[in-house]
């Protein structure tokens, strides 16, 4: 496939930063960009600067009262009472100076990605600053102030009138995007995530199917804790193929959270780098099968920012750019520069070594449970056919 791809980036994207100890650290985006550059996979001609989302853009999804609250919080003028109402100032989503501008730029980056694809400038676009899928219409949640994917899908529906398939592979359920389109038959959401039994946000059960005209267009596969590569990929590939064939999308938007890895400190899945080779490869294939290649990929979660996220996110770009994931060794130049900045030992290869994989005593039981969940989730499609 001869694909044109673009990479959304500006140093200003790094300003979305709560505080030094917060797990959501946008240095991940810089680490990924520099890894790609050092591997000669990314150059200046690939990079497109993001625009800042306007208030009218944000109003496609968010309430004006909420946007005004974020603006007040940005300058220290939001009361404690109002902070609680709007989900701001919490441990997960603390207030920081100029947060409205920083969050608006992340949304604008996703809108820039949309226009770049739908104006025919590129087949695929990667915006790693986006993917803030927990934001609600009038409330912040889970590190997310504005929900860039929800705003962007509303933007696609309004300005391009296309059917959108949203695929979320973050370990946390893509709740904000799901609820935004729960009654919309022109937007199909598919989230594969760790079960909410022990993990935020606690939603994403397989019986969450949509309501009214949108019933049957919401798909969830909650995986059991400690799921490893084989089961994860079987579920992901089977479901994505069937859902895409059922929905026949005009464009695919993927959220590429990198927190299902066994190193991630906030989740309980046990996948390796293998899934991050296959996740974008299937998205790329299905975008060409159904959408003439129209694919926007976003970032998302991922809290082992040194050992996991740069490799996982770089693989998305590699598939976009070369149609293949990377193998072999990482750049020595990149390793030398960044090893000095962290107290963990950086991996030297794109893949993980098998001796690093955790031993899971219940592996067979977990696999069987995930397969039952898959069959239950896809039953609606099978009954329709």
C-alpha angles and dihedrals in degrees: 000000000000102000133178110216134183133199118212111218145151129154086236089072087073090066090082091095125136100193139314096272097044114114093226102082120168092203080093088077093053092046090053094046093050092046090054092046092049090052091050090243097117131044137171094268089062094056123095120185117233123240122222115255113245123228089254088056092051091047089063085082112359127071117249091233090058093048089052090051091053090050091052091047089052091063098036095255101115115107121234090244093054091044090061092048093053098041093247126135093031126135090257097042109026122179118258132178116278092005092149092058093044093049092044090056091054090052091045090053090058091047089050088053091051094051092044090058100037094046087057098247094121138008094218135022130190120206109177093178090067134066099095093155102165098067115115133207093266105005140064119227142168099009090313122118101168121018103231095183093053092047091047095049090049086050092052092049093048101042104028105021094219130152109248129208110198115196119190120191097170113127087238118071115261091235101154093055094043094053092045090063102025092124098035118102091191094064120060117193124199120182125180109188146137113290113270092231090102104005137076130287092025094214135097102092117167091246091064095103106152132262138253111351089352095061109126096024099090117080127184131179111186107196122210118254114270094028111164135205103281096052094039094053095043090055095042097047096044094047097042092049094049096043093049091049090048097047101035095207127206093210136012124219116189129193109208107197109176099206102104091085120112090242094058110115098206103049140051105223118114107209125140133217088281092084091053090059093052101038095069094035092062093042089053093049095048093045088059093042096054110010108038086253097305103154131151116189123196134191122235134154127005122135105183087079096176108042103028118020100057092050094044095047093042088058090059090057093043091056091046092049104035104014088239137082119241123260135186127029131359121236112285089210091057092045093050093051099046101034087074090059099055139051094217122085109252117228115250097207137053092239131057121244116244093235087066094058115106118242110243113198094193096049097125093047091048092050092050092048092050090050091053090050090051093052092048092050094049095044091094092059093046091050091051094052 
